[in-house]
């Protein structure tokens, strides 16, 4: 497992776990389909982390990106 921020841009991976301790953050990510088992693609890393999940793209703060672990 690696953090989503460690992926190369354009890489597709499956979310293994989200380690944040904030329930509100987990719920917000879940509303976008960002949950364990979802397949995501890293679209950009700078100036901010952008991931795509299905037809949804979402920009994440680096702090949140460090909480998302994926299977490569």
N, C-alpha and C positions, 0 to 999 in steps of 0.2 A: 504494500500500500504506500501511496505517496500523497502529498497534499496537492490539491488542484493547482496551486501556484507553481508547482514543480514540473508540470506538464509542458511539453513543447506546444506552441501555438498550432492549432489545427488538429490536435490529438483528441480522439474520442475515448472516453473511459466510463466505467460504471461506478456510481457512488457507493462506497463501502460503508462509511459512517460520517456523521456530523457530530463533532465533539463539543459544540458550544453548550454552556450551562444555562443559557438564557432561553426559556421556553418561548418567549415572544419571537425571538430570532428563528427558532425552529419552525414555528407556525407560519411566519412570513415566508421562509424559504419553501415550505410545503405548499403554500398557496400558488407558487410558481412551478410546482412539480419537482422541486429540488429535494428529493428524499432518497434514502438508501435504496439501491436497486435501479434508480433512474440512470439513463445513459445521457451523458453530457459531452459537449465539445468545447474546448477552450478556444475562444475566438480572438482574444487579445489579452495581453498581460500588462501593458503600459499604454496610456497613463493610469488605467485602472484595469482590474481583472474583469473580463466579460466572458460569460459562459452562455452556451445555447443548450436548451433542453426542449426537444421537440421544435415547435414553432416559436418558442419564447426565448428571447435573449435578455440577460440581466447583468447589470454592472454590479460588482461586489467590491466592498472595501477589502483591502489586503487582510485585515483582521478576520473577516468572515471567510475569505479564501483559505486562510491557514487552518480553519476549523473543519474544512471539507476534505475528507480522504477518499481516494478513488483506487479501484483496481485497474492496473494498466494492462 
